Amino acid sequence: MTKLLTPELAARIGEQVSYTAPEPLGRASIRYFALATGDPEPAHRTGEVAPPTLICETNQYAGVPRDDDGYAGHGWHLDVPGTRLVRGGNSYEFHGPVGPDDIVTATWRLADMVERVTGDGKRMLVVTSTATYTKQTGRVLATNEETLIYVER
Amino acid sequence: MSSVEYPPLERTIDLPDMIAYAGATWDWHRLHYDQAYLAARGLDRPVVDGQVFGAYLAIALRGWFGPHAEITKLSFRFKSLVFAGETIRCHGTLREVADRHAVVDLRVEVADDGRRAVAPAEATVRLP
């Protein structure tokens, strides 16, 4: 049986890509996020301080065209035939407040890929990526470890 | 120390909420609104973007610990899909407090049937 984790895929572990937003985060973006999530905190509602997860959830910095699924964020575009993609989870660390004047750079790294078997015997490829978000001074704002899972159909 | 269970944060996630979140995060994936796209994948309702649960958990944490508390870590795993129109509850239980940091066990459940949308999950909060 062919492995999901082919040598071609394994060779991609360690790839890295950075995206820098073309503008500061902006009060309107913060305010819009706060409104969309029903965040009651006044500093978020006025756009003075970003809710902590905003920079980990937004694609504002990416500047990539949307794909056929309508998605316009970072992706590794891995080819894993015979699978469907599901989200595994996220692990965030926040290193301090983010404000409207911050210009965010997101640096993604394809950290690891591991083939496993689900409880019902299906093969899956667990892909772990890390993102480090920095501002224009170089200060780290947050980190994000994200798990995506390609599950055999 | 006996564990403290906080009052859950409840949200009904209607399609306009999902559209607003898609705009606010620049994420226009068709799973979240396109009925034809969903039907082709055997789904009868738009799927809530799982990332929003991170935002909801952060809101819940600040409600429980106050605006001067600082969330330093937040992690969560997705268990099941949530669909447009469903009501979710963010639950939190205090696990421990040490060195002015609280560690909280979290989960997100769907109100109607109790299925777990997000679990396990946890956060670390620096206390004022």
Contacts between the chains, C-beta under 8 A, distances in Angstrom:
chain1	res1	chain2	res2	distance
A	29	B	24	7.4
A	32	B	20	7.7
A	32	B	23	6.9
A	32	B	24	4.5
A	33	B	24	4.4
A	33	B	25	7.2
A	33	B	55	7.6
A	35	B	20	6.8
A	35	B	24	7.5
A	36	B	17	7.1
A	36	B	20	3.8
A	36	B	21	4.5
A	36	B	23	7.1
A	36	B	24	4.0
A	36	B	25	7.9
A	37	B	21	6.7
A	37	B	24	7.6
A	37	B	52	6.6
A	37	B	55	4.3
A	37	B	56	6.8
A	37	B	59	6.6
A	38	B	11	6.6
A	38	B	17	7.8
A	38	B	59	7.1
A	39	B	55	7.3
A	39	B	59	5.4
A	40	B	59	7.4
A	40	B	63	7.9
A	41	B	59	7.9
A	41	B	62	6.3
A	41	B	67	5.8
A	43	B	67	7.6
A	51	B	55	6.3
A	51	B	58	6.1
A	51	B	59	7.6
A	52	B	58	5.3
A	52	B	71	5.2
A	52	B	74	7.4
A	53	B	51	7.8
A	53	B	54	4.3
A	53	B	55	5.0
A	53	B	58	5.2
A	53	B	74	7.0
A	54	B	55	7.7
A	56	B	51	7.8
A	56	B	54	6.9
A	57	B	25	5.0
A	57	B	27	7.9
A	57	B	51	4.6
A	57	B	52	7.5
A	57	B	54	6.5
A	57	B	55	6.6
A	58	B	24	7.4
A	58	B	25	4.8
A	58	B	26	5.8
A	58	B	27	7.9
A	59	B	25	6.3
A	59	B	26	3.9
A	59	B	27	5.6
A	60	B	25	7.9
A	60	B	26	5.1
A	62	B	26	7.4
A	66	B	28	5.9
A	69	B	29	5.5
A	69	B	30	5.5
A	69	B	31	7.4
A	69	B	37	7.8
A	70	B	28	4.4
A	70	B	29	5.1
A	70	B	30	4.4
A	70	B	34	7.2
A	71	B	27	6.8
A	71	B	28	7.0
A	71	B	29	4.6
A	72	B	26	6.2
A	72	B	27	7.2
A	72	B	28	6.2
A	73	B	26	7.2
A	73	B	27	6.2
A	86	B	78	7.5
A	87	B	50	5.2
A	87	B	78	4.9
A	88	B	77	6.4
A	88	B	78	6.7
A	89	B	75	6.9
A	89	B	76	5.6
A	89	B	77	3.6
A	89	B	78	5.8
A	90	B	51	7.5
A	90	B	54	6.3
A	90	B	75	6.7
A	90	B	76	6.3
A	91	B	73	7.6
A	91	B	74	7.7
A	91	B	75	3.7
A	91	B	76	8.0
A	92	B	54	6.9
A	92	B	73	6.8
A	92	B	74	4.7
A	92	B	75	6.8
A	93	B	72	6.7
A	93	B	73	5.3
A	94	B	70	7.5
A	94	B	71	5.9
A	94	B	72	5.7
A	94	B	73	7.4
A	94	B	74	7.5
A	147	B	77	7.8
